[in-house]
Amino acid sequence: MNFLDIDDLTKAELDAVLERASDLKARRAEGKDHLLLEGKSLAMIFEKPSTRTRVSFETGMTQLGGHALFLGPDDIHLGHGEPVKDTARALSRYVDGIMARVFDHADVEELAEYATVPVVNGLTDDAHPCQTLADLLTIRERFGGFDCAVTWVGDGNNVCQSFILGAAMTNLDVTVATPAGYEPDDDILDRAAALGEAPEVTNDPAAAVDGADVVYTDVWVSMGQEAERHQKLSAFDGFQVNQDLLSDQLVMHCLPAHRGEEITDDVLESDQAIVWDQAENRLHAQKGLLAELL
């Protein structure tokens, strides 16, 4: 099985991953061994740098008794001198799984097509399913399940799109507020509708957060979009998550944050912010995923 987006899992499989993640988190807190992947190796391909993705996957494999190999853009020839399919076939002879954090979603699809071991999408420009696992685990812990309302405020980007699908799979009530022209792809909304229910999409952030339990945002200018910075900052005027927008909602952010742009410093440092729980849960959610896949 590969994990290229959250709906590569069935609803039952998603529940199993989250339950496994919760169990492993509890075992870790109790100091109990959980060496489920002894002798297993994970190749980690990075075209995009990351703090949370690298540390959580590498530490997670160590805690599970396995080993992770960091393969940066200067370490391998992915798509530059060697076809992606050749990298997939070679790595499959060495390791038990491949995690790839790359720009083009087609690259993880090609890795998955030609690899004979599970391939995990650590992030592409289209999807970030590992973040969604952590988000769902965090909400599950806070609310004892998914009976709550979440409003996404900002860009309908890769994080937003995977979260929409995860929400549909768990019957989580989601509203998306974006500027005109920055909505999630229609394909994502169609997939969400097929899985459960597509979110309401609006261009009015104030109306969208009214009655929400959680407000979720992400950067407006993602890695590789620096040329669009001026245009996006203008387009997203009025979509900042600040105290004027909020009442008593909890606040989520996948990090890293551009403080003073999509979110203010005082909100991020407030008791309403549960972003550090999200960040920690990248570790536990991915351990649950790796234990199920490997």
Kinemage of the C-alpha trace (Angstrom):
@kinemage 1
@onewidth
@group {chain A} dominant
@subgroup {mainchain}
@vectorlist {calphas} color= white
{ca met a 1} P 0.000 0.000 0.000
{ca asn a 2} L 1.148 3.549 -0.793
{ca phe a 3} L 0.127 6.749 0.986
{ca leu a 4} L 0.070 9.580 -1.537
{ca asp a 5} L -2.999 11.325 -0.150
{ca ile a 6} L -5.234 10.785 2.819
{ca asp a 7} L -7.955 9.025 0.804
{ca asp a 8} L -5.529 6.301 -0.246
{ca leu a 9} L -6.666 4.885 3.099
{ca thr a 10} L -10.172 3.575 3.571
{ca lys a 11} L -12.138 5.049 6.454
{ca ala a 12} L -11.442 1.885 8.450
{ca glu a 13} L -7.730 2.086 7.681
{ca leu a 14} L -7.614 5.755 8.664
{ca asp a 15} L -9.260 4.919 11.976
{ca ala a 16} L -6.742 2.086 12.495
{ca val a 17} L -3.791 4.421 11.848
{ca leu a 18} L -5.131 7.018 14.295
{ca glu a 19} L -5.840 4.368 16.915
{ca arg a 20} L -2.350 2.910 16.461
{ca ala a 21} L -0.874 6.418 16.740
{ca ser a 22} L -2.733 7.032 20.011
{ca asp a 23} L -1.547 3.720 21.400
{ca leu a 24} L 2.080 4.348 20.422
{ca lys a 25} L 1.904 7.855 21.901
{ca ala a 26} L 0.652 6.410 25.189
{ca arg a 27} L 3.317 3.698 25.210
{ca arg a 28} L 6.003 6.312 24.604
{ca ala a 29} L 4.666 8.450 27.483
{ca glu a 30} L 4.694 5.417 29.781
{ca gly a 31} L 8.275 4.555 28.812
{ca lys a 32} L 7.244 1.250 27.234
{ca asp a 33} L 9.188 -0.181 24.307
{ca his a 34} L 7.401 -0.343 20.965
{ca leu a 35} L 10.088 -1.678 18.641
{ca leu a 36} L 7.693 -2.761 15.908
{ca leu a 37} L 10.056 -2.050 12.991
{ca glu a 38} L 13.341 -3.601 14.135
{ca gly a 39} L 15.618 -4.142 11.152
{ca lys a 40} L 13.465 -1.954 8.881
{ca ser a 41} L 14.849 1.004 6.904
{ca leu a 42} L 13.084 4.061 5.478
{ca ala a 43} L 14.620 6.124 2.666
{ca met a 44} L 13.680 9.803 3.055
{ca ile a 45} L 13.919 11.824 -0.168
{ca phe a 46} L 13.955 15.601 0.298
{ca glu a 47} L 13.730 18.109 -2.544
{ca lys a 48} L 12.222 20.625 -0.090
{ca pro a 49} L 13.884 21.282 3.266
{ca ser a 50} L 11.870 20.702 6.424
{ca thr a 51} L 12.208 20.731 10.202
{ca arg a 52} L 9.132 18.778 11.295
{ca thr a 53} L 9.018 16.256 8.454
{ca arg a 54} L 12.635 15.176 8.743
{ca val a 55} L 12.842 15.097 12.527
{ca ser a 56} L 9.476 13.380 13.030
{ca phe a 57} L 10.103 10.637 10.457
{ca glu a 58} L 13.702 10.039 11.489
{ca thr a 59} L 12.922 10.036 15.214
{ca gly a 60} L 9.819 7.960 14.634
{ca met a 61} L 11.736 5.226 12.853
{ca thr a 62} L 14.318 5.218 15.660
{ca gln a 63} L 11.629 4.915 18.339
{ca leu a 64} L 10.057 2.031 16.391
{ca gly a 65} L 13.430 0.264 16.310
{ca gly a 66} L 14.162 0.979 12.653
{ca his a 67} L 16.479 3.253 10.700
{ca ala a 68} L 15.930 6.270 8.434
{ca leu a 69} L 18.254 7.541 5.701
{ca phe a 70} L 18.193 11.214 4.728
{ca leu a 71} L 18.592 11.684 0.970
{ca gly a 72} L 18.794 15.379 0.095
{ca pro a 73} L 18.953 16.950 -3.362
{ca asp a 74} L 22.762 16.705 -3.337
{ca asp a 75} L 22.730 13.035 -2.281
{ca ile a 76} L 20.760 11.406 -5.105
{ca his a 77} L 19.905 12.084 -8.740
{ca leu a 78} L 16.092 12.061 -8.494
{ca gly a 79} L 14.877 13.367 -11.842
{ca his a 80} L 18.274 14.960 -12.534
{ca gly a 81} L 20.465 12.534 -14.398
{ca glu a 82} L 18.417 9.495 -13.356
{ca pro a 83} L 14.729 8.932 -14.076
{ca val a 84} L 12.431 8.824 -11.058
{ca lys a 85} L 11.407 5.274 -11.951
{ca asp a 86} L 15.022 4.106 -11.781
{ca thr a 87} L 15.478 5.649 -8.332
{ca ala a 88} L 12.295 3.900 -7.205
{ca arg a 89} L 13.446 0.508 -8.441
{ca ala a 90} L 16.948 0.836 -6.996
{ca leu a 91} L 15.826 2.036 -3.576
{ca ser a 92} L 13.280 -0.778 -3.387
{ca arg a 93} L 16.172 -3.270 -3.413
{ca tyr a 94} L 17.685 -1.633 -0.312
{ca val a 95} L 14.928 -0.318 1.966
{ca asp a 96} L 11.518 -1.270 3.305
{ca gly a 97} L 9.797 2.022 2.559
{ca ile a 98} L 10.281 5.391 0.837
{ca met a 99} L 9.141 8.793 2.068
{ca ala a 100} L 9.407 11.646 -0.434
{ca arg a 101} L 9.013 15.392 0.150
{ca val a 102} L 9.080 16.906 -3.329
{ca phe a 103} L 7.578 19.671 -5.444
{ca asp a 104} L 5.774 17.795 -8.221
{ca his a 105} L 3.039 15.381 -7.149
{ca ala a 106} L 3.685 13.392 -10.329
{ca asp a 107} L 7.074 12.425 -8.895
{ca val a 108} L 5.591 10.615 -5.885
{ca glu a 109} L 3.082 8.966 -8.212
{ca glu a 110} L 5.932 7.702 -10.380
{ca leu a 111} L 7.883 6.552 -7.323
{ca ala a 112} L 4.814 4.603 -6.196
{ca glu a 113} L 4.253 3.110 -9.647
{ca tyr a 114} L 7.750 1.650 -9.892
{ca ala a 115} L 8.693 0.980 -6.264
{ca thr a 116} L 8.042 -2.449 -4.794
{ca val a 117} L 7.919 -1.046 -1.235
{ca pro a 118} L 5.388 1.407 0.258
{ca val a 119} L 5.800 5.061 -0.768
{ca val a 120} L 4.688 7.845 1.588
{ca asn a 121} L 4.044 11.410 0.455
{ca gly a 122} L 5.877 13.659 2.910
{ca leu a 123} L 4.557 16.704 0.995
{ca thr a 124} L 3.999 17.773 -2.583
{ca asp a 125} L 2.608 20.963 -4.073
{ca asp a 126} L -0.778 19.203 -4.308
{ca ala a 127} L -1.103 17.306 -1.020
{ca his a 128} L 0.209 16.945 2.527
{ca pro a 129} L -1.518 13.848 3.933
{ca cys a 130} L 0.925 13.304 6.810
{ca gln a 131} L -0.026 16.726 8.159
{ca thr a 132} L -3.688 15.741 7.924
{ca leu a 133} L -3.030 12.626 10.009
{ca ala a 134} L -1.495 14.833 12.718
{ca asp a 135} L -4.375 17.321 12.446
{ca leu a 136} L -7.003 14.617 12.839
{ca leu a 137} L -5.141 13.075 15.766
{ca thr a 138} L -4.976 16.476 17.467
{ca ile a 139} L -8.700 17.146 16.966
{ca arg a 140} L -9.548 13.613 18.118
{ca glu a 141} L -7.604 14.169 21.335
{ca arg a 142} L -9.137 17.589 22.013
{ca phe a 143} L -12.762 16.724 21.298
{ca gly a 144} L -12.862 12.990 21.986
{ca gly a 145} L -13.701 12.437 18.327
{ca phe a 146} L -14.735 14.592 15.385
{ca asp a 147} L -17.942 16.220 16.569
{ca cys a 148} L -16.753 19.801 16.092
{ca ala a 149} L -16.578 22.541 13.459
{ca val a 150} L -13.334 23.696 11.840
{ca thr a 151} L -12.898 26.756 9.640
{ca trp a 152} L -9.923 27.011 7.329
{ca val a 153} L -8.894 30.632 6.699
{ca gly a 154} L -6.373 31.388 3.957
{ca asp a 155} L -5.021 29.706 0.857
{ca gly a 156} L -6.731 26.605 -0.523
{ca asn a 157} L -3.309 24.974 -0.761
{ca asn a 158} L -1.932 21.450 -0.408
{ca val a 159} L -2.481 21.351 3.377
{ca cys a 160} L -6.035 22.610 2.983
{ca gln a 161} L -6.824 20.105 0.240
{ca ser a 162} L -5.644 17.050 2.178
{ca phe a 163} L -7.435 18.308 5.298
{ca ile a 164} L -10.697 18.638 3.338
{ca leu a 165} L -10.458 14.985 2.323
{ca gly a 166} L -9.583 13.848 5.840
{ca ala a 167} L -12.509 15.827 7.215
{ca ala a 168} L -14.894 14.186 4.760
{ca met a 169} L -13.623 10.753 5.813
{ca thr a 170} L -14.241 11.477 9.509
{ca asn a 171} L -17.490 13.474 9.159
{ca leu a 172} L -15.746 16.563 10.481
{ca asp a 173} L -17.665 19.798 9.796
{ca val a 174} L -15.389 22.093 7.738
{ca thr a 175} L -15.830 25.519 6.178
{ca val a 176} L -13.150 27.010 3.913
{ca ala a 177} L -12.692 30.798 3.616
{ca thr a 178} L -10.312 31.926 0.877
{ca pro a 179} L -9.956 34.975 -1.372
{ca ala a 180} L -11.563 34.606 -4.784
{ca gly a 181} L -9.275 32.651 -7.062
{ca tyr a 182} L -7.521 30.777 -4.252
{ca glu a 183} L -10.179 28.164 -3.513
{ca pro a 184} L -9.357 24.438 -3.326
{ca asp a 185} L -9.398 22.548 -6.626
{ca asp a 186} L -12.804 21.388 -7.843
{ca asp a 187} L -11.423 17.841 -8.022
{ca ile a 188} L -10.765 17.915 -4.274
{ca leu a 189} L -14.306 19.109 -3.560
{ca asp a 190} L -15.696 16.338 -5.764
{ca arg a 191} L -13.590 13.717 -3.976
{ca ala a 192} L -14.727 15.062 -0.605
{ca ala a 193} L -18.365 14.856 -1.678
{ca ala a 194} L -17.844 11.238 -2.737
{ca leu a 195} L -16.219 10.421 0.621
{ca gly a 196} L -18.843 12.124 2.763
{ca glu a 197} L -19.498 15.826 2.402
{ca ala a 198} L -17.712 18.657 0.623
{ca pro a 199} L -17.008 21.754 2.733
{ca glu a 200} L -18.779 25.055 2.336
{ca val a 201} L -16.419 27.443 0.504
{ca thr a 202} L -16.761 31.188 1.044
{ca asn a 203} L -14.822 34.416 0.548
{ca asp a 204} L -15.977 35.855 3.903
{ca pro a 205} L -13.622 34.848 6.751
{ca ala a 206} L -15.582 36.615 9.508
{ca ala a 207} L -18.798 34.782 8.669
{ca ala a 208} L -16.920 31.503 8.252
{ca val a 209} L -15.356 31.513 11.734
{ca asp a 210} L -18.619 32.456 13.485
{ca gly a 211} L -19.655 29.379 15.469
{ca ala a 212} L -16.472 27.415 14.690
{ca asp a 213} L -14.653 25.454 17.390
{ca val a 214} L -11.308 25.595 15.599
{ca val a 215} L -9.740 28.042 13.147
{ca tyr a 216} L -6.950 26.625 10.973
{ca thr a 217} L -4.548 28.598 8.791
{ca asp a 218} L -1.279 28.185 6.883
{ca val a 219} L 1.214 30.440 5.146
{ca trp a 220} L -0.022 32.475 2.198
{ca val a 221} L 3.249 32.168 0.296
{ca ser a 222} L 4.482 28.584 0.204
{ca met a 223} L 7.973 27.398 -0.627
{ca gly a 224} L 8.579 27.892 -4.350
{ca gln a 225} L 5.965 30.672 -4.652
{ca glu a 226} L 8.229 33.569 -3.718
{ca ala a 227} L 7.630 35.278 -7.074
{ca glu a 228} L 3.922 35.536 -6.190
{ca arg a 229} L 4.553 37.110 -2.807
{ca his a 230} L 3.461 40.679 -3.533
{ca gln a 231} L 0.340 39.559 -5.377
{ca lys a 232} L -0.672 37.138 -2.629
{ca leu a 233} L -0.145 39.551 0.239
{ca ser a 234} L -2.522 41.949 -1.495
{ca ala a 235} L -5.091 39.252 -2.293
{ca phe a 236} L -5.139 37.922 1.270
{ca asp a 237} L -5.741 41.266 2.961
{ca gly a 238} L -8.474 40.647 5.544
{ca phe a 239} L -7.698 36.931 5.934
{ca gln a 240} L -5.205 37.228 8.783
{ca val a 241} L -6.001 35.118 11.851
{ca asn a 242} L -5.881 37.734 14.607
{ca gln a 243} L -7.772 38.645 17.761
{ca asp a 244} L -10.261 40.741 15.785
{ca leu a 245} L -11.280 37.667 13.778
{ca leu a 246} L -11.385 35.254 16.709
{ca ser a 247} L -13.543 34.826 19.763
{ca asp a 248} L -12.768 31.728 21.839
{ca gln a 249} L -11.839 29.290 19.054
{ca leu a 250} L -8.827 27.032 19.232
{ca val a 251} L -6.229 27.836 16.566
{ca met a 252} L -4.281 25.416 14.381
{ca his a 253} L -1.338 26.033 12.065
{ca cys a 254} L 0.813 23.395 10.381
{ca leu a 255} L 3.995 25.511 10.758
{ca pro a 256} L 6.326 27.118 9.962
{ca ala a 257} L 4.348 30.336 10.445
{ca his a 258} L 5.025 33.714 8.879
{ca arg a 259} L 4.198 35.690 12.005
{ca gly a 260} L 2.530 38.975 11.167
{ca glu a 261} L 1.195 37.707 7.822
{ca glu a 262} L -1.363 34.879 7.991
{ca ile a 263} L -1.342 34.855 11.800
{ca thr a 264} L -0.339 37.346 14.474
{ca asp a 265} L 2.306 36.678 17.047
{ca asp a 266} L -0.077 37.169 19.973
{ca val a 267} L -2.498 34.552 18.631
{ca leu a 268} L 0.261 32.044 18.010
{ca glu a 269} L 1.567 32.558 21.545
{ca ser a 270} L -1.877 32.456 23.164
{ca asp a 271} L -3.537 29.603 25.055
{ca gln a 272} L -5.934 29.254 22.112
{ca ala a 273} L -3.129 27.952 19.891
{ca ile a 274} L -2.724 24.170 19.772
{ca val a 275} L -0.036 24.273 17.102
{ca trp a 276} L 2.583 22.573 19.280
{ca asp a 277} L 0.236 19.637 19.867
{ca gln a 278} L -0.120 19.434 16.084
{ca ala a 279} L 3.642 19.541 15.624
{ca glu a 280} L 4.208 16.797 18.210
{ca asn a 281} L 1.490 14.674 16.671
{ca arg a 282} L 3.360 14.573 13.367
{ca leu a 283} L 5.663 12.142 15.186
{ca his a 284} L 2.937 9.944 16.643
{ca ala a 285} L 0.670 9.951 13.576
{ca gln a 286} L 3.528 9.004 11.263
{ca lys a 287} L 4.625 6.259 13.630
{ca gly a 288} L 1.103 4.893 13.443
{ca leu a 289} L 1.219 5.089 9.657
{ca leu a 290} L 4.657 3.451 9.391
{ca ala a 291} L 3.662 0.672 11.752
{ca glu a 292} L 0.614 -0.078 9.598
{ca leu a 293} L 2.470 0.157 6.266
{ca leu a 294} L 5.739 -1.564 7.124
